[in-house]
């Protein structure tokens, strides 16, 4: 494409965006978000409200279990946009908590990086239920004074010399994934009976070494800040970012066994009374400038802007739909109840 063609295309794109923005501005009201920390930065909210006249109401969640409980409580009617990890997306779709994406309304989909455009992992029976937005990992946070070199293996969390100095994520599905990965199980998302038993025993052994479990970034970093903690099975990169902002000398690593890689999708609640406002928010945050700002400020990978410093994607085991979420919840409850 020559420069004149590019200029013409750019002009057409600008005109389209301006026209879309003008249409959105007529759609007043409120958009209610159910999201994780870092997904509704106040600066973004202020800009969006100014551009569209749509008010933003944010409800933050600390984990997958809390999120789906909130959606089930009202069959999705309390929220308009919910951010869902790929491994949980089908469960939401099966329970009719989210609606198929209307791609005609998703004008910012053109900003997605090539590897995220197909939305294949969010498509079931021909319908697409989520738009890839942010990605990252469930890695290890470590204290650099205790570990001048990053620990190579997850097994360090089980080392008795660190008993009472380890904290771990309270999340049924990802705890089972984590145990399976540490054990070297090839497919941590589809376990048989024997593998479930092995994972349960491994997680109970870890429990005996823990100070406590935590749910959400805030709780995890608060517990670290107020106690002599040196290791964390983390909810993601943001945990390390937040601790560094508080002055803690911590590192973030993906051990040799690997770690779960997550991909969060923007989805429209089946109960939304204002789908136009939902799509207005989704189109806004899928701008490249928002993706770049999110990666810089919160440490998440963006689907619209290639982040620097996140060079460990090849060591991640990308999340898949689990074989039986209900069984995983039951196993996790047994782990937490164990002596």
VOBA-1610 file (N, C-alpha, C; in pm, whole numbers, padded with zeros to 5 digits, always signed):
BEGIN
Unk+00085-00120+00000Unk+00000+00000+00000Unk+00089+00124+00000Unk+00068+00218-00098Unk+00150+00338-00103Unk+00103+00438+00001Unk+00179+00550+00012Unk+00148+00645+00119Unk+00013+00712+00099Unk-00026+00732-00030Unk-00156+00796-00055Unk-00269+00703-00012Unk-00252+00571-00039Unk-00354+00475+00001Unk-00363+00467+00152Unk-00246+00470+00217Unk-00246+00465+00364Unk-00313+00587+00421Unk-00286+00703+00362Unk-00347+00827+00410Unk-00498+00823+00393Unk-00542+00772+00278Unk-00686+00762+00254Unk-00750+00667+00353Unk-00683+00554+00378Unk-00736+00456+00473Unk-00742+00514+00612Unk-00637+00589+00649Unk-00634+00651+00782Unk-00747+00751+00797Unk-00771+00830+00689Unk-00878+00929+00695Unk-01013+00861+00711Unk-01033+00749+00637Unk-01158+00677+00647Unk-01176+00619+00787Unk-01067+00563+00843Unk-01073+00507+00979Unk-01109+00615+01080Unk-01044+00733+01066Unk-01072+00843+01158Unk-01218+00885+01149Unk-01268+00896+01024Unk-01407+00935+01004Unk-01502+00834+01067Unk-01469+00704+01049Unk-01552+00598+01107Unk-01555+00607+01257Unk-01437+00627+01319Unk-01429+00636+01465Unk-01504+00757+01517Unk-01492+00870+01447Unk-01562+00990+01489Unk-01713+00972+01478Unk-01755+00907+01369Unk-01898+00881+01352Unk-01948+00790+01461Unk-01868+00683+01492Unk-01907+00590+01598Unk-01913+00660+01731Unk-01813+00745+01758Unk-01809+00818+01885Unk-01930+00909+01899Unk-01969+00974+01786Unk-02085+01063+01790Unk-02212+00983+01821Unk-02222+00864+01762Unk-02339+00780+01789Unk-02342+00736+01934Unk-02225+00697+01984Unk-02216+00651+02122Unk-02253+00764+02218Unk-02210+00885+02185Unk-02235+00998+02274Unk-02385+01020+02295Unk-02466+00972+02201Unk-02610+00985+02216Unk-02666+00878+02310Unk-02583+00774+02338Unk-02628+00665+02423Unk-02588+00692+02566Unk-02671+00769+02637Unk-02642+00804+02774Unk-02673+00686+02864Unk-02655+00707+02993Unk-02685+00602+03087Unk-02563+00559+03164Unk-02556+00432+03194Unk-02450+00379+03279Unk-02400+00246+03225Unk-02271+00221+03239Unk-02216+00091+03208Unk-02156+00035+03337Unk-02197-00087+03372Unk-02156-00149+03498Unk-02055-00259+03468Unk-01937-00246+03524Unk-01827-00337+03495Unk-01803-00432+03613Unk-01779-00558+03581Unk-01733-00656+03680Unk-01594-00697+03635Unk-01492-00657+03714Unk-01356-00666+03661Unk-01254-00687+03772Unk-01131-00720+03728Unk-01018-00732+03820Unk-00946-00597+03829Unk-00865-00585+03934Unk-00790-00462+03955Unk-00704-00431+03832Unk-00701-00304+03793Unk-00622-00262+03679Unk-00699-00261+03549Unk-00826-00303+03553Unk-00905-00311+03431Unk-00999-00192+03412Unk-00997-00098+03506Unk-01081+00022+03493Unk-01009+00139+03560Unk-00893+00172+03507Unk-00813+00279+03565Unk-00893+00410+03568Unk-00885+00485+03678Unk-00963+00609+03688Unk-00942+00706+03572Unk-00820+00711+03519Unk-00794+00801+03406Unk-00872+00757+03283Unk-00883+00625+03261Unk-00961+00576+03147Unk-01109+00607+03168Unk-01156+00581+03290Unk-01297+00606+03321Unk-01332+00752+03297Unk-01247+00842+03344Unk-01273+00986+03327Unk-01280+01023+03179Unk-01185+00972+03101Unk-01184+01004+02957Unk-01306+00946+02888Unk-01342+00823+02921Unk-01459+00759+02860Unk-01586+00835+02892Unk-01604+00871+03019Unk-01726+00943+03058Unk-01736+01078+02989Unk-01621+01144+02974Unk-01620+01274+02908Unk-01655+01261+02760Unk-01602+01157+02694Unk-01625+01139+02551Unk-01767+01093+02520Unk-01825+01009+02605Unk-01951+00943+02571Unk-02072+00990+02650Unk-02050+01051+02767Unk-02163+01087+02853Unk-02220+00968+02927Unk-02152+00854+02918Unk-02197+00732+02987Unk-02121+00719+03119Unk-02192+00705+03229Unk-02129+00689+03359Unk-02077+00546+03374Unk-01967+00530+03448Unk-01906+00399+03470Unk-01917+00362+03616Unk-01968+00244+03643Unk-01973+00188+03778Unk-01893+00059+03778Unk-01793+00049+03866Unk-01702-00066+03867Unk-01720-00147+03994Unk-01733-00278+03978Unk-01728-00372+04090Unk-01606-00460+04069Unk-01513-00457+04163Unk-01392-00537+04151Unk-01410-00673+04218Unk-01347-00773+04161Unk-01348-00907+04220Unk-01204-00952+04244Unk-01189-01045+04340Unk-01056-01092+04376Unk-01017-01222+04311Unk-01113-01292+04249Unk-01081-01420+04188Unk-01196-01476+04108Unk-01169-01589+04041Unk-01267-01651+03951Unk-01391-01695+04027Unk-01374-01757+04143Unk-01487-01809+04219Unk-01582-01697+04261Unk-01527-01585+04307Unk-01610-01472+04348Unk-01683-01413+04228Unk-01615-01408+04114Unk-01673-01348+03996Unk-01796-01424+03947Unk-01783-01555+03936Unk-01896-01632+03883Unk-02011-01634+03983Unk-01979-01626+04113Unk-02085-01621+04214Unk-02167-01492+04200Unk-02099-01382+04174Unk-02169-01254+04156Unk-02256-01256+04031Unk-02208-01315+03924Unk-02287-01323+03802Unk-02409-01412+03821Unk-02391-01525+03889Unk-02502-01618+03910Unk-02610-01556+03998Unk-02569-01472+04092Unk-02662-01416+04189Unk-02777-01341+04123Unk-02751-01279+04008Unk-02856-01202+03939Unk-02875-01247+03795Unk-02820-01366+03761Unk-02822-01410+03621Unk-02764-01305+03528Unk-02663-01232+03579Unk-02593-01133+03499Unk-02660-00999+03491Unk-02773-00981+03556Unk-02848-00856+03541Unk-02785-00738+03615Unk-02693-00765+03706Unk-02629-00656+03781Unk-02512-00593+03708Unk-02473-00650+03591Unk-02353-00604+03521Unk-02378-00598+03371Unk-02299-00515+03304Unk-02309-00501+03159Unk-02189-00564+03088Unk-02069-00540+03141Unk-01946-00596+03085Unk-01874-00672+03195Unk-01835-00793+03165Unk-01759-00874+03261Unk-01634-00925+03192Unk-01522-00925+03265Unk-01394-00969+03209Unk-01367-01111+03255Unk-01362-01206+03162Unk-01360-01349+03196Unk-01238-01417+03134Unk-01171-01500+03215Unk-01057-01574+03161Unk-01106-01683+03066Unk-01021-01718+02970Unk-01058-01812+02865Unk-01104-01946+02921Unk-01039-01992+03029Unk-01072-02122+03085Unk-01211-02126+03147Unk-01266-02011+03181Unk-01399-02006+03245Unk-01509-01965+03148Unk-01470-01921+03029Unk-01566-01858+02938Unk-01681-01951+02899Unk-01649-02076+02871Unk-01753-02170+02827Unk-01854-02193+02939Unk-01808-02196+03063Unk-01901-02217+03175Unk-02003-02103+03181Unk-01958-01980+03157Unk-02049-01865+03155Unk-02147-01877+03039Unk-02095-01917+02923Unk-02181-01930+02805Unk-02284-02041+02825Unk-02241-02156+02879Unk-02331-02269+02900Unk-02444-02233+02997Unk-02412-02148+03095Unk-02513-02107+03193Unk-02592-01984+03149Unk-02565-01942+03023Unk-02637-01829+02963Unk-02624-01701+03045Unk-02504-01681+03101Unk-02476-01560+03177Unk-02421-01449+03088Unk-02372-01486+02970Unk-02317-01389+02875Unk-02379-01412+02738Unk-02375-01306+02656Unk-02434-01310+02523Unk-02325-01322+02416Unk-02358-01379+02300Unk-02262-01379+02189Unk-02224-01237+02151Unk-02099-01220+02110Unk-02049-01089+02069Unk-02110-01048+01935Unk-02161-00927+01929Unk-02209-00869+01803Unk-02090-00800+01738Unk-02024-00868+01647Unk-01900-00817+01590Unk-01921-00689+01509Unk-02043-00668+01462Unk-02071-00545+01388Unk-02059-00422+01478Unk-02082-00442+01608Unk-02072-00331+01703Unk-01932-00317+01761Unk-01846-00414+01731Unk-01712-00414+01789Unk-01615-00348+01692Unk-01625-00218+01679Unk-01546-00146+01580Unk-01397-00147+01611Unk-01359-00162+01737Unk-01217-00160+01774Unk-01148-00295+01760Unk-01220-00396+01713Unk-01158-00528+01695Unk-01041-00522+01597Unk-01043-00423+01509Unk-00934-00407+01412Unk-00801-00378+01481Unk-00805-00332+01607Unk-00681-00301+01679Unk-00611-00424+01737Unk-00679-00539+01739Unk-00620-00658+01798Unk-00495-00701+01720Unk-00393-00745+01794Unk-00275-00801+01732Unk-00314-00927+01655Unk-00239-00962+01548Unk-00279-01075+01462Unk-00307-01205+01537Unk-00228-01236+01640Unk-00245-01364+01710Unk-00374-01371+01792Unk-00442-01257+01809Unk-00564-01256+01889Unk-00690-01232+01806Unk-00675-01208+01678Unk-00790-01169+01595Unk-00892-01280+01576Unk-00850-01405+01574Unk-00943-01513+01541Unk-01047-01537+01651Unk-01010-01507+01775Unk-01099-01529+01891Unk-01145-01675+01897Unk-01062-01766+01848Unk-01102-01908+01841Unk-01129-01968+01978Unk-01050-01929+02078Unk-01068-01986+02212Unk-01192-01933+02282Unk-01256-01833+02223Unk-01377-01776+02282Unk-01500-01809+02199Unk-01487-01901+02105Unk-01595-01935+02013Unk-01644-02077+02039Unk-01774-02092+02062Unk-01836-02222+02089Unk-01961-02236+02004Unk-01970-02349+01933Unk-02086-02375+01847Unk-02116-02260+01752Unk-02009-02200+01700Unk-02023-02096+01600Unk-02047-01956+01653Unk-02061-01941+01785Unk-02084-01810+01844Unk-01963-01769+01928Unk-01925-01641+01919Unk-01810-01589+01993Unk-01859-01514+02116Unk-01803-01549+02233Unk-01853-01495+02360Unk-01756-01401+02430Unk-01638-01382+02374Unk-01543-01294+02440Unk-01444-01235+02342Unk-01392-01118+02377Unk-01292-01050+02295Unk-01163-01043+02376Unk-01053-01103+02328Unk-00928-01103+02404Unk-00883-00961+02437Unk-00843-00940+02564Unk-00806-00805+02604Unk-00674-00797+02680Unk-00654-00888+02775Unk-00533-00881+02857Unk-00483-01023+02883Unk-00351-01037+02896Unk-00297-01169+02925Unk-00183-01159+03026Unk-00151-01271+03083Unk-00042-01274+03180Unk-00024-01415+03232Unk+00031-01428+03351Unk+00065-01560+03404Unk+00036-01567+03552Unk+00030-01688+03604Unk+00021-01711+03748Unk+00159-01760+03793Unk+00248-01664+03812Unk+00387-01697+03839Unk+00424-01686+03985Unk+00554-01680+04011Unk+00607-01675+04147Unk+00665-01537+04177Unk+00623-01480+04290Unk+00685-01360+04343Unk+00783-01404+04452Unk+00903-01348+04450Unk+01004-01388+04549Unk+01077-01266+04604Unk+01121-01278+04727Unk+01198-01173+04793Unk+01343-01181+04747Unk+01394-01072+04690Unk+01528-01075+04631Unk+01639-01082+04736Unk+01612-01038+04858Unk+01714-01050+04963Unk+01733-01196+05003Unk+01623-01269+05007Unk+01629-01412+05039Unk+01680-01492+04921Unk+01642-01449+04802Unk+01680-01521+04679Unk+01745-01422+04581Unk+01877-01401+04594Unk+01946-01310+04500Unk+01929-01354+04355Unk+01913-01485+04335Unk+01884-01541+04203Unk+01745-01601+04208Unk+01669-01582+04105Unk+01532-01632+04104Unk+01528-01783+04125Unk+01439-01833+04212Unk+01426-01978+04229Unk+01394-02046+04096Unk+01455-02161+04074Unk+01437-02231+03946Unk+01313-02319+03943Unk+01270-02365+04061Unk+01160-02461+04066Unk+01052-02417+04164Unk+00929-02456+04133Unk+00818-02432+04225Unk+00836-02506+04356Unk+00916-02611+04357Unk+00931-02693+04477Unk+00982-02613+04596Unk+01040-02497+04571Unk+01089-02415+04681Unk+00975-02375+04775Unk+00851-02368+04724Unk+00737-02334+04810Unk+00709-02442+04914Unk+00755-02563+04886Unk+00735-02675+04979Unk+00855-02692+05074Unk+00960-02616+05054Unk+01081-02631+05135Unk+01050-02594+05280Unk+01071-02686+05376Unk+01034-02658+05516Unk+01107-02540+05578Unk+01223-02500+05523Unk+01293-02386+05582Unk+01217-02255+05562Unk+01117-02257+05471Unk+01037-02136+05447Unk+00895-02150+05503Unk+00875-02246+05592Unk+00744-02268+05651Unk+00694-02140+05719Unk+00570-02103+05689Unk+00513-01982+05745Unk+00553-01855+05673Unk+00633-01868+05567Unk+00679-01752+05491Unk+00631-01758+05345Unk+00534-01846+05321Unk+00481-01868+05187Unk+00331-01840+05188Unk+00281-01772+05085Unk+00137-01752+05068Unk+00097-01799+04928Unk-00030-01836+04915Unk-00075-01897+04790Unk-00215-01852+04755Unk-00242-01847+04627Unk-00370-01802+04572Unk-00483-01897+04607Unk-00593-01842+04656Unk-00713-01919+04687Unk-00806-01914+04565Unk-00792-02015+04479Unk-00868-02020+04353Unk-00876-02167+04314Unk-00994-02227+04323Unk-01010-02371+04306Unk-00950-02422+04175Unk-00993-02364+04064Unk-00948-02414+03934Unk-00798-02397+03916Unk-00748-02279+03946Unk-00605-02254+03923Unk-00516-02320+04026Unk-00568-02347+04145Unk-00489-02423+04243Unk-00467-02565+04193Unk-00571-02625+04135Unk-00557-02760+04079Unk-00461-02758+03960Unk-00476-02657+03873Unk-00382-02643+03762Unk-00238-02633+03812Unk-00219-02551+03914Unk-00087-02528+03972Unk-00027-02657+04025Unk-00106-02731+04104Unk-00055-02858+04158Unk-00016-02955+04048Unk-00096-02960+03942Unk-00068-03051+03832Unk+00059-03012+03758Unk+00080-02882+03740Unk+00200-02835+03671Unk+00325-02868+03753Unk+00320-02845+03884Unk+00435-02875+03970Unk+00468-03024+03964Unk+00364-03107+03955Unk+00385-03252+03948Unk+00432-03299+03811Unk+00433-03210+03713Unk+00478-03246+03580Unk+00372-03315+03495Unk+00246-03303+03534Unk+00137-03362+03455Unk+00124-03286+03323Unk+00126-03358+03213Unk+00135-03296+03081Unk+00017-03205+03050Unk-00103-03252+03082Unk-00223-03173+03056Unk-00288-03140+03191Unk-00257-03024+03248Unk-00309-02992+03381Unk-00457-02956+03384Unk-00518-02947+03268Unk-00657-02904+03261Unk-00756-03020+03246Unk-00702-03139+03223Unk-00788-03256+03205Unk-00727-03373+03282Unk-00767-03388+03407Unk-00708-03486+03497Unk-00797-03610+03509Unk-00732-03724+03530Unk-00808-03846+03560Unk-00812-03865+03712Unk-00874-03972+03757Unk-00894-03994+03900Unk-00761-03999+03976Unk-00665-04073+03921Unk-00535-04088+03987Unk-00464-03954+03996Unk-00471-03875+03891Unk-00406-03744+03890Unk-00471-03648+03989Unk-00604-03653+03999Unk-00672-03570+04098Unk-00622-03603+04239Unk-00605-03730+04266Unk-00558-03772+04398Unk-00416-03721+04424Unk-00332-03729+04324Unk-00194-03680+04338Unk-00191-03530+04363Unk-00271-03457+04288Unk-00277-03311+04302Unk-00328-03275+04441Unk-00432-03342+04486Unk-00487-03315+04619Unk-00380-03333+04727Unk-00307-03443+04721Unk-00202-03468+04821Unk-00094-03361+04815Unk-00058-03319+04694Unk+00048-03219+04677Unk+00003-03085+04737Unk-00122-03048+04714Unk-00171-02921+04764Unk-00190-02922+04916Unk-00226-03037+04970Unk-00235-03048+05116Unk-00096-03034+05178Unk+00004-03092+05113Unk+00141-03078+05163Unk+00186-02932+05161Unk+00145-02858+05057Unk+00179-02716+05050Unk+00108-02639+05161Unk-00016-02674+05188Unk-00092-02604+05292Unk-00016-02604+05424Unk+00051-02712+05455Unk+00124-02725+05581Unk+00244-02630+05587Unk+00285-02578+05472Unk+00399-02487+05468Unk+00358-02341+05458Unk+00227-02317+05441Unk+00179-02181+05416Unk+00157-02100+05542Unk+00174-01969+05526Unk+00123-01877+05627Unk-00029-01868+05612Unk-00076-01851+05488Unk-00220-01842+05460Unk-00244-01842+05310Unk-00372-01848+05274Unk-00415-01825+05137Unk-00459-01679+05124Unk-00471-01632+05001Unk-00521-01497+04977Unk-00610-01497+04853Unk-00700-01400+04845Unk-00787-01383+04728Unk-00774-01240+04680Unk-00729-01221+04559Unk-00718-01086+04503Unk-00582-01024+04525Unk-00548-00929+04437Unk-00417-00864+04445Unk-00399-00786+04575Unk-00501-00712+04615Unk-00490-00628+04734Unk-00462-00712+04858Unk-00537-00820+04874Unk-00518-00903+04992Unk-00380-00968+04992Unk-00337-01016+04875Unk-00206-01079+04866Unk-00093-00984+04902Unk-00096-00863+04846Unk+00012-00769+04874Unk+00005-00715+05017Unk-00116-00705+05072Unk-00129-00662+05212Unk-00069-00765+05307Unk-00100-00892+05284Unk-00045-00998+05369Unk+00107-01000+05359Unk+00159-00986+05238Unk+00305-00980+05220Unk+00363-00862+05298Unk+00300-00748+05288Unk+00350-00625+05350Unk+00353-00634+05502Unk+00260-00708+05560Unk+00245-00709+05705Unk+00307-00830+05773Unk+00370-00917+05696Unk+00426-01040+05752Unk+00564-01068+05691Unk+00631-01166+05746Unk+00763-01206+05696Unk+00744-01310+05586Unk+00698-01263+05471Unk+00672-01352+05357Unk+00783-01336+05255Unk+00827-01448+05197Unk+00936-01442+05099Unk+00900-01508+04966Unk+00785-01581+04962Unk+00746-01650+04840Unk+00595-01645+04824Unk+00550-01632+04699Unk+00406-01627+04671Unk+00375-01699+04541Unk+00278-01793+04546Unk+00213-01837+04423Unk+00113-01729+04390Unk+00140-01655+04284Unk+00078-01524+04262Unk-00040-01530+04166Unk-00126-01430+04181Unk-00238-01413+04089Unk-00192-01353+03956Unk-00069-01301+03952Unk-00018-01245+03827Unk+00087-01139+03848Unk+00132-01083+03738Unk+00240-00985+03738Unk+00210-00863+03825Unk+00083-00826+03835Unk+00047-00706+03910Unk+00086-00716+04057Unk+00089-00838+04112Unk+00129-00855+04252Unk+00270-00801+04274Unk+00361-00835+04183Unk+00499-00786+04195Unk+00505-00636+04172Unk+00429-00586+04075Unk+00426-00442+04047Unk+00380-00366+04171Unk+00272-00414+04234Unk+00219-00345+04352Unk+00316-00347+04469Unk+00384-00459+04490Unk+00480-00468+04599Unk+00601-00378+04574Unk+00644-00371+04449Unk+00755-00282+04415Unk+00717-00136+04440Unk+00592-00101+04411Unk+00546+00036+04437Unk+00546+00067+04585Unk+00527-00037+04667Unk+00528-00019+04813Unk+00670-00022+04871Unk+00768-00040+04785Unk+00906-00037+04830Unk+00969-00171+04859Unk+00900-00281+04826Unk+00955-00413+04850Unk+01042-00456+04732Unk+01156-00514+04764Unk+01251-00559+04661Unk+01215-00702+04622Unk+01123-00715+04527Unk+01076-00847+04486Unk+01099-00868+04337Unk+01104-00995+04300Unk+01114-01032+04159Unk+00996-01118+04120Unk+00981-01138+03990Unk+00872-01221+03937Unk+00934-01319+03839Unk+00899-01446+03851Unk+00961-01546+03765Unk+00863-01657+03729Unk+00893-01723+03618Unk+00822-01843+03576Unk+00919-01960+03593Unk+00899-02045+03693Unk+00992-02157+03717Unk+00997-02256+03602Unk+01091-02349+03612Unk+01119-02441+03501Unk+01001-02531+03466Unk+00913-02559+03565Unk+00798-02645+03536Unk+00693-02573+03450Unk+00704-02440+03444Unk+00607-02361+03370Unk+00503-02301+03463Unk+00406-02234+03406Unk+00299-02173+03483Unk+00178-02153+03393Unk+00062-02138+03455Unk-00059-02112+03378Unk-00049-01976+03312Unk-00077-01973+03185Unk-00091-01847+03113Unk-00239-01818+03097Unk-00280-01698+03134Unk-00421-01665+03126Unk-00446-01558+03020Unk-00564-01563+02966Unk-00608-01464+02869Unk-00749-01421+02909Unk-00764-01294+02944Unk-00893-01242+02986Unk-00965-01178+02868Unk-01095-01204+02863Unk-01179-01157+02753Unk-01285-01060+02803Unk-01317-00962+02722Unk-01429-00873+02748Unk-01556-00940+02696Unk-01656-00955+02785Unk-01781-01020+02747Unk-01899-00933+02786Unk-02010-00952+02716Unk-02131-00877+02742Unk-02226-00963+02824Unk-02269-00911+02938Unk-02362-00984+03024Unk-02493-01008+02951Unk-02547-01129+02969Unk-02676-01160+02907Unk-02788-01077+02968Unk-02765-01023+03087Unk-02869-00947+03153Unk-02861-00797+03133Unk-02768-00750+03050Unk-02752-00606+03035Unk-02875-00540+02973Unk-02921-00429+03032Unk-03030-00353+02970Unk-02977-00249+02870Unk-02844-00235+02863Unk-02784-00130+02781Unk-02664-00183+02703Unk-02688-00270+02605Unk-02577-00327+02528Unk-02495-00223+02454Unk-02557-00112+02412Unk-02481-00009+02341Unk-02373+00051+02431Unk-02406+00072+02558Unk-02307+00123+02652Unk-02198+00020+02675Unk-02234-00108+02678Unk-02135-00215+02695Unk-02035-00213+02580Unk-02084-00204+02458Unk-01994-00203+02342Unk-01914-00073+02336Unk-01971+00036+02383Unk-01896+00161+02386Unk-01773+00147+02475Unk-01790+00085+02593Unk-01676+00064+02682Unk-01574-00031+02620Unk-01621-00139+02562Unk-01529-00236+02502Unk-01449-00173+02389Unk-01514-00096+02303Unk-01443-00030+02195Unk-01342+00071+02249Unk-01376+00137+02357Unk-01285+00235+02416Unk-01158+00168+02469Unk-01172+00061+02546Unk-01053+00001+02608Unk-00972-00084+02510Unk-01028-00113+02394Unk-00952-00187+02292Unk-00869-00095+02204Unk-00859+00031+02240Unk-00768+00122+02171Unk-00623+00084+02206Unk-00535+00103+02112Unk-00394+00070+02134Unk-00334+00151+02250Unk-00374+00276+02263Unk-00317+00359+02369Unk-00356+00308+02507Unk-00476+00251+02519Unk-00519+00194+02647Unk-00440+00067+02675Unk-00421-00016+02574Unk-00342-00137+02592Unk-00200-00108+02635Unk-00139-00007+02573Unk-00002+00030+02608Unk+00005+00083+02751Unk-00093+00163+02789Unk-00096+00218+02924Unk-00117+00109+03029Unk-00205+00013+02998Unk-00231-00098+03090Unk-00104-00181+03113Unk-00032-00211+03006Unk+00090-00290+03019Unk+00195-00216+03102Unk+00209-00087+03079Unk+00309-00007+03150Unk+00274+00011+03297Unk+00148+00036+03325Unk+00107+00071+03461Unk+00081-00049+03549Unk+00026-00158+03490Unk-00017-00270+03572Unk+00058-00400+03545Unk+00141-00403+03441Unk+00219-00522+03414Unk+00146-00631+03338Unk+00023-00604+03293Unk-00049-00702+03213Unk-00001-00697+03068Unk-00009-00810+03000Unk+00012-00809+02857Unk-00114-00759+02789Unk-00098-00690+02678Unk-00213-00634+02607Unk-00231-00705+02473Unk-00356-00718+02431Unk-00384-00781+02302Unk-00382-00680+02187Unk-00361-00552+02221Unk-00358-00450+02116Unk-00222-00383+02103Unk-00134-00407+02200Unk-00003-00343+02198Unk+00099-00441+02255Unk+00200-00479+02177Unk+00297-00578+02222Unk+00380-00524+02338Unk+00372-00588+02457Unk+00442-00536+02575Unk+00590-00571+02574Unk+00670-00483+02632Unk+00812-00510+02647Unk+00837-00581+02780Unk+00938-00667+02785Unk+00978-00729+02909Unk+00903-00857+02943Unk+00797-00889+02869Unk+00724-01012+02895Unk+00766-01115+02791Unk+00884-01173+02814Unk+00946-01261+02715Unk+00935-01408+02753Unk+00840-01442+02839Unk+00832-01579+02888Unk+00707-01653+02839Unk+00642-01601+02736Unk+00519-01664+02687Unk+00542-01810+02648Unk+00663-01843+02599Unk+00691-01980+02557Unk+00696-02077+02674Unk+00709-02025+02797Unk+00713-02111+02915Unk+00577-02124+02982Unk+00476-02063+02922Unk+00343-02067+02980Unk+00260-02181+02921Unk+00173-02237+03004Unk+00078-02340+02962Unk-00057-02271+02958Unk-00103-02240+02838Unk-00219-02153+02824Unk-00346-02221+02872Unk-00421-02150+02953Unk-00539-02205+03020Unk-00640-02259+02921Unk-00699-02371+02959Unk-00801-02436+02878Unk-00921-02464+02970Unk-01036-02493+02910Unk-01153-02527+02990Unk-01127-02657+03066Unk-01152-02659+03197Unk-01123-02778+03276Unk-01221-02891+03249Unk-01179-03011+03286Unk-01263-03129+03265Unk-01391-03127+03348Unk-01383-03071+03469Unk-01499-03072+03559Unk-01478-02967+03667Unk-01535-02848+03644Unk-01514-02739+03739Unk-01571-02773+03877Unk-01687-02837+03881Unk-01749-02871+04009Unk-01661-02965+04089Unk-01599-03061+04022Unk-01510-03153+04092Unk-01388-03080+04145Unk-01335-02987+04069Unk-01220-02910+04114Unk-01254-02828+04239Unk-01372-02772+04240Unk-01415-02697+04358Unk-01424-02789+04480Unk-01475-02909+04460Unk-01486-03004+04570Unk-01349-03046+04622Unk-01257-03073+04531Unk-01120-03111+04571Unk-01054-02997+04647Unk-01073-02875+04599Unk-01012-02759+04665Unk-01068-02740+04805Unk-01197-02761+04821Unk-01257-02750+04953Unk-01200-02857+05048Unk-01172-02974+04995Unk-01111-03080+05076Unk-00969-03044+05117Unk-00897-02981+05026Unk-00760-02936+05058Unk-00764-02834+05170Unk-00850-02736+05158Unk-00854-02629+05259Unk-00907-02679+05394Unk-00985-02786+05391Unk-01039-02841+05516Unk-00942-02939+05582Unk-00839-02979+05509Unk-00746-03081+05561Unk-00666-03027+05679Unk-00630-03118+05771Unk-00547-03080+05886Unk-00404-03056+05841
//
